[in-house]
């Protein structure tokens, strides 16, 4: 479903993906929210999981050294915020006047997010094949971003049909699920083909290092842009290397804003007001003939 502004090109909706880069530290999460707001992002996004539903006991019992212990269970629990912490995040975002939402990885987490007054949902690339989960998200009737990493055409067809049948607004997000993504794997032309096939808005969720690919994606008139953010890429975590630090965040939004202004509107056949005195001066010798 395409959501358009009459007579205008869609203004890009920017998402600062905090995800689990906060490392379970509310102070770090708040600093990231503040940085995103100051850089001009429209929203921040988290990830919510019910650990014992998303991961098997076998996986959770496996060895994994982390700041929280020596098992997957300790690591996964260490990266999750509880209800009180999310309430604090909710209040902080309201205070800063920045929107927040999260990608749920299971229905219980989705129901948890229902307790907050959130306007949007996000389908992570991993979840696009869980059709029952997609139906639950579509029932919420909240605008939903659907990432298409690791997806076949059939996977995307199924997801689109569920949201169309459920009368839930959505947009697809071209994504490549490697961290960090190599530039040669970006395949940004896919954005064009997604638009043509599904007749909907299409955004870009980037996992690359640097800014070039995200800025190039803007050239395909994306409706949304999501980038992972961090305070320092050397921090613990699998997503840190694919994230933007504050300097990169600021530059990305600066360039995106400049590009949106520069894109302007169709001026074919029009002389701009700013051009009139220049035209009069440079063509004076012609008009006098």
Residue frames as qw, qx, qy, qz and C-alpha x, y, z in Angstrom:
[[0.000, 0.888, 0.460, 0.000, 0.00, 0.00, 0.00],
 [0.442, 0.292, -0.002, 0.848, 1.52, 3.30, -1.09],
 [0.231, -0.827, -0.397, 0.325, 1.09, 6.18, 1.33],
 [0.471, 0.320, 0.208, 0.795, 1.75, 9.37, -0.63],
 [0.049, -0.596, -0.243, 0.764, 1.64, 13.09, -0.07],
 [0.516, 0.726, 0.451, 0.044, -0.54, 14.58, -2.86],
 [0.371, 0.919, -0.027, 0.133, 1.54, 16.38, -5.43],
 [0.139, -0.823, 0.542, -0.096, 4.80, 15.68, -3.64],
 [0.667, 0.236, -0.697, 0.113, 7.39, 12.95, -3.45],
 [0.778, -0.555, -0.296, -0.004, 7.35, 11.06, -0.18],
 [0.073, -0.816, 0.467, -0.333, 9.56, 12.51, 2.52],
 [0.635, 0.183, -0.728, 0.183, 11.99, 9.92, 3.82],
 [0.714, -0.635, 0.045, -0.292, 11.30, 8.46, 7.29],
 [0.402, 0.550, -0.663, 0.311, 14.57, 7.81, 9.10],
 [0.878, -0.439, -0.109, -0.156, 15.06, 5.06, 11.68],
 [0.080, 0.658, -0.688, 0.296, 18.03, 4.86, 14.05],
 [0.895, -0.141, -0.400, -0.137, 18.24, 1.15, 14.86],
 [0.304, -0.672, 0.576, -0.351, 19.53, 0.83, 18.42],
 [0.792, 0.096, -0.589, -0.128, 18.58, -2.84, 18.40],
 [0.844, -0.491, -0.170, 0.136, 20.65, -4.54, 21.10],
 [0.556, 0.487, -0.230, 0.633, 23.67, -2.24, 20.75],
 [0.356, -0.766, 0.150, -0.515, 22.78, -0.75, 24.14],
 [0.480, 0.223, -0.788, 0.316, 24.21, -3.93, 25.74],
 [0.538, -0.523, -0.658, 0.060, 21.47, -3.95, 28.36],
 [0.351, -0.267, -0.304, 0.844, 22.57, -0.57, 29.74],
 [0.098, 0.841, 0.531, -0.027, 19.77, 1.98, 30.02],
 [0.207, -0.794, 0.100, 0.563, 22.23, 4.86, 30.30],
 [0.285, -0.194, 0.665, 0.663, 23.80, 3.87, 26.97],
 [0.208, 0.546, 0.770, 0.257, 20.34, 3.49, 25.38],
 [0.019, -0.902, -0.325, 0.284, 19.34, 6.99, 26.49],
 [0.240, -0.621, 0.354, 0.657, 22.57, 8.45, 25.13],
 [0.270, 0.089, 0.782, 0.555, 21.90, 6.77, 21.78],
 [0.120, 0.754, 0.645, 0.034, 18.32, 8.09, 21.73],
 [0.130, -0.866, -0.064, 0.478, 19.61, 11.60, 22.47],
 [0.279, -0.382, 0.565, 0.676, 22.24, 11.38, 19.73],
 [0.253, 0.375, 0.802, 0.390, 19.66, 10.14, 17.21],
 [0.038, 0.869, 0.466, -0.161, 17.33, 13.00, 18.07],
 [0.193, -0.787, 0.157, 0.564, 20.09, 15.60, 17.80],
 [0.294, -0.188, 0.697, 0.627, 21.17, 14.21, 14.41],
 [0.433, 0.261, -0.177, -0.845, 17.63, 14.56, 13.06],
 [0.136, -0.085, -0.969, -0.188, 16.40, 10.95, 12.92],
 [0.531, -0.316, -0.260, -0.742, 12.61, 10.59, 12.97],
 [0.879, -0.354, -0.033, -0.317, 12.66, 7.53, 15.22],
 [0.040, -0.507, 0.849, -0.144, 14.66, 5.00, 17.19],
 [0.877, -0.023, -0.303, -0.373, 14.04, 1.27, 17.12],
 [0.375, -0.476, 0.760, -0.234, 14.77, -1.59, 19.49],
 [0.579, 0.082, -0.769, -0.258, 14.50, -5.40, 19.30],
 [0.576, -0.327, 0.465, -0.588, 12.31, -7.39, 21.70],
 [0.587, 0.131, -0.784, -0.151, 12.58, -11.13, 22.30],
 [0.799, -0.429, 0.245, -0.343, 11.14, -13.62, 24.76],
 [0.020, 0.623, -0.778, -0.079, 14.34, -15.60, 25.16],
 [0.414, -0.097, 0.896, -0.124, 12.91, -19.02, 25.96],
 [0.678, 0.540, 0.406, -0.289, 10.48, -18.79, 23.02],
 [0.460, 0.811, -0.289, -0.220, 12.96, -17.62, 20.40],
 [0.271, 0.568, -0.774, 0.066, 15.82, -19.97, 21.37],
 [0.873, -0.164, -0.442, -0.125, 15.82, -23.65, 22.29],
 [0.705, -0.683, 0.190, -0.015, 17.14, -24.93, 25.62],
 [0.890, 0.048, 0.168, 0.422, 19.98, -26.60, 23.73],
 [0.426, 0.660, 0.033, 0.618, 21.10, -23.34, 22.15],
 [0.308, -0.863, 0.075, -0.394, 20.73, -21.39, 25.41],
 [0.837, -0.514, 0.165, 0.089, 22.87, -23.89, 27.31],
 [0.814, 0.382, -0.016, 0.437, 25.76, -23.66, 24.84],
 [0.562, -0.454, -0.049, 0.690, 29.01, -21.97, 25.82],
 [0.329, 0.742, 0.206, 0.546, 29.30, -18.29, 24.89],
 [0.483, -0.341, -0.300, 0.748, 31.58, -15.97, 26.75],
 [0.041, 0.746, 0.303, 0.592, 30.17, -12.49, 27.23],
 [0.005, 0.436, -0.381, 0.815, 30.14, -9.66, 29.80],
 [0.671, -0.339, 0.100, -0.653, 27.21, -11.45, 31.49],
 [0.791, -0.268, 0.521, -0.176, 28.58, -14.98, 31.81],
 [0.135, -0.401, 0.836, 0.348, 29.60, -18.06, 29.85],
 [0.361, 0.331, 0.869, 0.074, 26.36, -19.31, 28.23],
 [0.009, 0.357, 0.534, 0.766, 24.05, -18.13, 25.47],
 [0.334, -0.716, -0.611, -0.051, 21.28, -17.79, 28.07],
 [0.415, -0.632, -0.200, 0.624, 23.26, -15.30, 30.15],
 [0.248, -0.090, 0.350, 0.899, 24.25, -13.36, 27.05],
 [0.099, -0.486, -0.646, -0.579, 20.71, -13.18, 25.65],
 [0.380, -0.754, -0.519, 0.136, 19.21, -12.18, 29.00],
 [0.435, -0.452, -0.057, 0.777, 21.88, -9.53, 29.42],
 [0.139, 0.061, 0.427, 0.891, 20.80, -7.84, 26.19],
 [0.198, -0.594, -0.686, -0.370, 17.09, -7.60, 27.07],
 [0.129, -0.244, 0.284, -0.918, 15.37, -4.69, 28.80],
 [0.055, -0.378, -0.889, 0.252, 12.55, -5.39, 31.28],
 [0.008, -0.774, -0.592, -0.226, 9.17, -3.67, 31.54],
 [0.313, -0.852, -0.161, 0.388, 10.35, -0.90, 33.88],
 [0.408, -0.353, 0.386, 0.749, 13.29, -0.11, 31.61],
 [0.201, 0.394, 0.658, 0.610, 11.04, 0.10, 28.54],
 [0.136, -0.872, -0.468, 0.039, 8.72, 2.42, 30.46],
 [0.363, -0.706, 0.091, 0.601, 11.71, 4.64, 31.12],
 [0.337, -0.003, 0.592, 0.732, 12.63, 4.51, 27.42],
 [0.073, 0.676, 0.666, 0.305, 9.04, 5.39, 26.53],
 [0.232, -0.899, -0.262, 0.265, 9.04, 8.40, 28.86],
 [0.418, -0.499, 0.298, 0.698, 12.46, 9.54, 27.67],
 [0.286, 0.241, 0.650, 0.661, 11.41, 9.43, 24.01],
 [0.042, -0.830, -0.540, -0.131, 8.27, 11.41, 24.84],
 [0.362, -0.793, -0.051, 0.488, 10.42, 13.96, 26.64],
 [0.329, -0.361, 0.475, 0.732, 12.73, 14.32, 23.62],
 [0.590, 0.590, 0.129, -0.536, 9.81, 14.17, 21.17],
 [0.246, 0.426, -0.785, -0.376, 11.21, 11.30, 19.13],
 [0.889, -0.001, -0.091, -0.450, 9.17, 8.29, 18.08],
 [0.126, -0.419, 0.898, -0.042, 10.20, 4.79, 19.14],
 [0.912, 0.057, -0.033, -0.405, 9.10, 1.30, 18.24],
 [0.373, -0.470, 0.799, 0.025, 10.59, -2.19, 18.13],
 [0.641, 0.219, -0.637, -0.368, 10.81, -5.35, 16.08],
 [0.740, -0.301, 0.474, -0.369, 9.25, -8.20, 18.05],
 [0.239, 0.382, -0.869, -0.205, 10.63, -11.70, 17.49],
 [0.161, -0.230, -0.957, 0.067, 7.68, -13.60, 18.96],
 [0.287, -0.628, -0.527, -0.496, 4.00, -13.06, 19.74],
 [0.553, -0.643, -0.415, 0.329, 4.55, -12.61, 23.48],
 [0.389, -0.244, 0.034, 0.888, 6.98, -9.77, 22.73],
 [0.032, -0.379, -0.486, -0.787, 4.45, -8.30, 20.30],
 [0.442, -0.700, -0.539, -0.155, 1.82, -8.36, 23.05],
 [0.532, -0.486, -0.236, 0.652, 4.30, -6.69, 25.40],
 [0.223, 0.013, 0.233, 0.947, 4.81, -3.87, 22.89],
 [0.187, -0.599, -0.618, -0.473, 1.01, -3.50, 22.70],
 [0.438, -0.682, -0.472, 0.347, 1.11, -2.08, 26.23],
 [0.259, -0.431, 0.068, 0.862, 2.81, 1.04, 24.87],
 [0.437, 0.782, 0.288, -0.338, 1.20, 3.64, 22.60],
 [0.347, -0.350, 0.598, 0.632, 3.37, 2.87, 19.56],
 [0.543, 0.596, 0.011, -0.592, 2.42, 3.78, 15.99],
 [0.588, 0.562, -0.525, -0.251, 4.57, 1.35, 14.04],
 [0.895, -0.236, 0.379, 0.008, 5.78, -2.24, 13.86],
 [0.257, 0.689, -0.629, -0.251, 8.78, -3.81, 12.18],
 [0.991, 0.043, 0.110, -0.060, 9.20, -7.29, 10.73],
 [0.300, -0.662, 0.629, 0.276, 12.82, -8.38, 10.98],
 [0.501, 0.440, -0.633, -0.394, 14.15, -10.28, 7.98],
 [0.034, 0.154, -0.973, 0.167, 14.36, -13.44, 10.09],
 [0.344, 0.264, 0.708, -0.558, 10.63, -13.25, 10.88],
 [0.446, 0.332, -0.280, -0.783, 9.24, -12.78, 7.36],
 [0.418, 0.083, -0.858, -0.286, 8.79, -16.56, 6.96],
 [0.012, -0.225, -0.856, 0.466, 6.67, -16.91, 10.14],
 [0.168, -0.377, -0.546, -0.729, 3.24, -16.45, 8.59],
 [0.448, -0.648, -0.614, 0.043, 1.28, -16.83, 11.83],
 [0.402, -0.461, -0.201, 0.765, 3.41, -14.10, 13.38],
 [0.090, 0.075, 0.353, 0.928, 2.86, -11.85, 10.37],
 [0.290, -0.557, -0.650, -0.428, -0.90, -12.30, 10.70],
 [0.464, -0.647, -0.470, 0.381, -0.73, -11.25, 14.36],
 [0.296, -0.283, 0.047, 0.911, 1.24, -8.13, 13.44],
 [0.047, -0.267, -0.542, -0.796, -1.20, -7.26, 10.63],
 [0.326, -0.647, -0.687, -0.041, -4.12, -7.52, 13.09],
 [0.356, -0.511, -0.298, 0.723, -2.67, -4.54, 14.96],
 [0.318, 0.840, 0.381, 0.218, -3.35, -2.29, 11.95],
 [0.290, -0.847, 0.167, 0.414, -0.16, -0.31, 12.67],
 [0.554, 0.772, -0.298, -0.090, 2.05, 0.81, 9.80],
 [0.865, -0.328, 0.351, 0.147, 4.64, -1.94, 9.42],
 [0.242, 0.752, -0.573, -0.219, 8.13, -2.00, 7.91],
 [0.971, 0.007, 0.232, -0.051, 8.93, -5.40, 6.40],
 [0.099, -0.706, 0.638, 0.291, 12.62, -6.22, 5.86],
 [0.896, 0.364, -0.060, -0.248, 13.34, -8.58, 2.97],
 [0.036, 0.646, -0.763, 0.001, 16.81, -9.92, 3.82],
 [0.186, -0.166, 0.967, -0.054, 17.32, -13.67, 3.31],
 [0.576, 0.377, 0.499, -0.526, 13.96, -13.79, 1.47],
 [0.287, 0.167, 0.794, 0.510, 12.73, -15.46, -1.71],
 [0.256, -0.136, -0.332, -0.898, 10.11, -13.91, -3.95],
 [0.533, -0.393, -0.713, -0.231, 7.62, -16.40, -2.52],
 [0.406, -0.363, -0.567, 0.618, 8.44, -15.25, 1.03],
 [0.002, 0.154, 0.040, -0.987, 7.77, -11.64, 0.09],
 [0.373, -0.235, -0.604, -0.664, 4.61, -12.58, -1.84],
 [0.495, -0.438, -0.745, 0.088, 3.22, -14.30, 1.26],
 [0.282, -0.353, -0.401, 0.797, 4.04, -11.36, 3.52],
 [0.121, 0.026, -0.221, -0.967, 2.51, -8.80, 1.17],
 [0.428, -0.329, -0.702, -0.465, -0.67, -10.86, 0.80],
 [0.428, -0.452, -0.689, 0.371, -1.10, -11.08, 4.59],
 [0.144, -0.363, -0.229, 0.892, -0.83, -7.32, 5.03],
 [0.233, -0.057, -0.451, -0.859, -3.00, -6.58, 2.01],
 [0.462, -0.385, -0.761, -0.242, -5.68, -9.04, 3.19],
 [0.424, -0.485, -0.585, 0.493, -5.42, -7.63, 6.71],
 [0.070, 0.887, 0.253, 0.380, -5.84, -4.05, 5.44],
 [0.583, -0.710, 0.018, 0.395, -2.69, -3.04, 7.33],
 [0.374, 0.906, -0.197, 0.021, -0.47, -0.39, 5.78],
 [0.833, -0.323, 0.283, 0.349, 3.09, -1.51, 5.17],
 [0.427, 0.825, -0.347, -0.130, 6.24, -0.87, 3.23],
 [0.961, 0.047, -0.062, 0.264, 8.99, -3.24, 2.22],
 [0.196, -0.895, 0.377, 0.133, 12.61, -2.56, 3.14],
 [0.817, 0.447, -0.335, 0.141, 15.33, -3.90, 0.88],
 [0.478, -0.739, 0.457, -0.130, 17.97, -5.43, 3.13],
 [0.740, 0.344, -0.570, 0.098, 20.94, -7.78, 3.00],
 [0.753, -0.627, 0.064, -0.189, 21.43, -9.79, 6.18],
 [0.815, 0.089, -0.259, 0.511, 25.21, -9.79, 6.55],
 [0.353, -0.934, -0.028, -0.050, 27.06, -7.80, 9.22],
 [0.235, 0.624, 0.000, -0.745, 28.75, -5.77, 7.94],
 [0.755, 0.540, 0.370, -0.032, 27.44, -6.08, 4.39],
 [0.475, -0.180, 0.448, 0.736, 29.95, -5.93, 1.54],
 [0.257, 0.525, -0.066, -0.809, 29.19, -3.14, -0.93],
 [0.226, 0.204, -0.769, -0.563, 29.11, -5.57, -3.86],
 [0.077, -0.296, -0.951, 0.050, 26.20, -7.38, -2.18],
 [0.179, 0.294, 0.325, -0.881, 24.00, -4.28, -1.85],
 [0.112, 0.324, 0.838, 0.425, 22.11, -4.87, -5.12],
 [0.124, 0.369, 0.336, -0.858, 20.24, -1.59, -4.72],
 [0.312, 0.057, -0.540, -0.780, 18.50, -2.01, -8.07],
 [0.195, -0.308, -0.929, 0.063, 16.31, -4.50, -6.19],
 [0.089, 0.417, 0.433, -0.794, 14.53, -1.47, -4.72],
 [0.342, 0.279, -0.354, -0.825, 13.28, -0.57, -8.20],
 [0.388, -0.034, -0.859, -0.331, 12.08, -4.11, -8.86],
 [0.103, -0.329, -0.819, 0.458, 10.31, -4.35, -5.47],
 [0.235, 0.396, 0.168, -0.871, 8.43, -1.15, -6.30],
 [0.403, 0.214, -0.562, -0.690, 7.44, -2.39, -9.74],
 [0.344, -0.098, -0.928, -0.101, 6.31, -5.82, -8.58],
 [0.237, -0.432, -0.788, 0.369, 4.45, -4.92, -5.37],
 [0.038, -0.669, -0.336, -0.662, 3.29, -1.35, -6.16],
 [0.564, -0.769, -0.284, 0.100, 4.17, -0.20, -2.65],
 [0.057, -0.924, 0.343, -0.159, 6.59, 2.08, -0.88],
 [0.926, 0.027, -0.225, 0.303, 10.05, 0.60, -0.44],
 [0.281, -0.916, 0.282, -0.050, 12.73, 1.60, 2.05],
 [0.687, 0.431, -0.522, 0.264, 16.28, 0.49, 2.71],
 [0.727, -0.666, 0.156, -0.064, 17.65, -1.14, 5.87],
 [0.557, 0.678, -0.441, 0.188, 21.44, -1.00, 5.67],
 [0.858, -0.489, 0.097, 0.120, 24.04, -3.13, 7.40],
 [0.725, 0.475, -0.095, 0.489, 27.09, -1.77, 5.61],
 [0.498, -0.492, -0.115, 0.704, 29.98, 0.27, 6.94],
 [0.200, -0.109, 0.262, 0.938, 30.05, 3.90, 5.88],
 [0.317, 0.523, 0.327, -0.721, 27.50, 6.12, 4.16],
 [0.105, 0.301, -0.598, -0.736, 27.85, 5.60, 0.40],
 [0.078, -0.233, -0.934, -0.259, 25.35, 2.76, -0.07],
 [0.009, 0.620, 0.664, -0.418, 22.67, 4.45, 2.04],
 [0.106, 0.600, -0.068, -0.790, 23.06, 7.69, 0.11],
 [0.107, 0.136, -0.772, -0.612, 22.90, 5.78, -3.17],
 [0.005, 0.409, 0.911, -0.055, 19.69, 4.11, -1.98],
 [0.120, 0.609, 0.323, -0.715, 18.14, 7.55, -1.61],
 [0.132, 0.346, -0.505, -0.780, 18.49, 7.93, -5.37],
 [0.154, -0.208, -0.914, -0.311, 15.89, 5.18, -5.78],
 [0.407, -0.382, -0.082, -0.826, 13.33, 7.40, -3.99],
 [0.409, -0.192, -0.857, 0.249, 13.14, 5.19, -0.90],
 [0.415, -0.705, -0.292, -0.495, 10.38, 5.97, 1.58],
 [0.677, -0.718, 0.129, -0.095, 12.39, 5.01, 4.66],
 [0.548, 0.543, -0.551, 0.318, 15.99, 4.49, 5.72],
 [0.796, -0.595, 0.056, -0.097, 17.15, 2.42, 8.67],
 [0.538, 0.531, -0.549, 0.356, 20.72, 2.25, 9.95],
 [0.776, -0.442, -0.364, 0.267, 22.13, 0.59, 13.05],
 [0.057, 0.847, -0.238, 0.472, 23.73, 3.10, 15.40],
 [0.803, -0.315, -0.347, 0.369, 26.23, 2.86, 18.24],
 [0.256, -0.955, 0.111, 0.099, 28.29, 5.12, 20.47],
 [0.112, -0.697, 0.687, 0.173, 31.48, 3.20, 19.64],
 [0.835, 0.290, -0.372, -0.283, 31.96, 0.35, 17.15],
 [0.343, 0.376, -0.809, 0.293, 34.52, -1.23, 19.49],
 [0.566, -0.252, 0.461, -0.635, 31.78, -1.98, 22.04],
 [0.290, -0.018, 0.956, -0.038, 30.67, -5.57, 22.62],
 [0.605, 0.456, 0.427, -0.495, 28.11, -6.92, 20.15],
 [0.575, 0.161, 0.697, 0.398, 27.66, -8.59, 16.78],
 [0.332, 0.820, 0.435, 0.167, 25.93, -5.55, 15.22],
 [0.297, -0.814, 0.034, 0.497, 28.50, -2.94, 16.25],
 [0.421, -0.235, 0.535, 0.694, 30.70, -3.28, 13.16],
 [0.176, 0.464, 0.681, 0.539, 27.70, -2.56, 10.90],
 [0.173, -0.843, -0.475, 0.186, 26.66, 0.51, 12.87],
 [0.285, 0.713, 0.014, 0.641, 27.18, 4.25, 12.54],
 [0.448, -0.326, -0.427, 0.714, 28.95, 6.15, 15.30],
 [0.018, 0.802, 0.375, -0.465, 27.70, 9.67, 16.21],
 [0.063, -0.533, 0.368, 0.759, 29.87, 11.41, 13.60],
 [0.050, 0.065, 0.854, 0.514, 28.57, 9.11, 10.87],
 [0.053, 0.633, 0.755, -0.162, 24.99, 9.52, 12.10],
 [0.006, 0.756, 0.132, -0.641, 25.28, 13.28, 11.88],
 [0.029, -0.374, 0.585, 0.719, 26.84, 13.21, 8.40],
 [0.111, 0.285, 0.913, 0.271, 24.22, 10.77, 7.09],
 [0.067, 0.754, 0.611, -0.232, 21.31, 12.94, 8.18],
 [0.052, -0.677, 0.140, 0.720, 23.06, 16.11, 6.98],
 [0.041, -0.194, 0.734, 0.650, 23.52, 14.65, 3.49],
 [0.081, 0.450, 0.883, 0.106, 20.02, 13.12, 3.40],
 [0.051, 0.783, 0.400, -0.474, 18.45, 16.47, 4.32],
 [0.013, -0.569, 0.368, 0.735, 20.51, 18.24, 1.66],
 [0.070, 0.018, 0.874, 0.480, 19.51, 15.62, -0.93],
 [0.109, 0.615, 0.771, -0.124, 15.83, 15.95, -0.05],
 [0.063, 0.786, 0.105, -0.606, 16.04, 19.72, -0.50],
 [0.051, -0.440, 0.602, 0.664, 18.03, 19.36, -3.73],
 [0.235, 0.267, 0.907, 0.226, 15.54, 16.87, -5.17],
 [0.193, 0.249, 0.021, -0.949, 12.91, 19.60, -5.13],
 [0.612, 0.482, 0.535, -0.327, 10.13, 19.40, -7.70],
 [0.602, 0.360, 0.537, 0.469, 9.82, 19.15, -11.47],
 [0.021, -0.741, -0.008, 0.671, 11.01, 22.46, -12.94],
 [0.448, 0.160, 0.671, 0.568, 10.95, 21.38, -16.59],
 [0.168, 0.634, 0.509, 0.557, 10.07, 24.38, -18.77],
 [0.313, -0.915, -0.255, 0.018, 10.16, 26.84, -15.86],
 [0.400, 0.519, -0.299, 0.694, 12.56, 29.70, -15.26],
 [0.527, -0.508, -0.547, 0.405, 13.14, 29.99, -11.54],
 [0.114, -0.980, -0.153, -0.050, 12.64, 33.37, -9.91],
 [0.563, -0.668, 0.275, 0.401, 16.28, 33.26, -8.85],
 [0.617, 0.093, 0.523, 0.581, 17.28, 32.85, -12.51],
 [0.302, 0.859, 0.405, 0.081, 15.31, 35.83, -13.89],
 [0.069, -0.953, 0.173, 0.239, 17.85, 38.60, -13.18],
 [0.501, -0.386, 0.652, 0.418, 20.68, 36.36, -14.40],
 [0.535, 0.445, 0.658, 0.288, 18.78, 35.60, -17.62],
 [0.193, 0.958, 0.206, -0.060, 18.09, 39.28, -18.17],
 [0.254, -0.826, 0.386, 0.323, 21.77, 40.13, -17.72],
 [0.482, -0.268, 0.741, 0.384, 23.31, 37.30, -19.76],
 [0.434, 0.453, 0.717, 0.304, 20.76, 37.53, -22.60],
 [0.064, 0.794, 0.164, -0.582, 20.63, 41.33, -22.84],
 [0.054, -0.458, 0.559, 0.689, 22.67, 41.35, -26.04],
 [0.122, 0.224, 0.910, 0.326, 20.19, 38.92, -27.62],
 [0.081, 0.710, 0.661, -0.229, 17.01, 40.71, -26.57],
 [0.015, -0.707, 0.037, 0.706, 18.34, 44.04, -27.93],
 [0.212, -0.077, 0.727, 0.648, 18.57, 42.70, -31.46]]
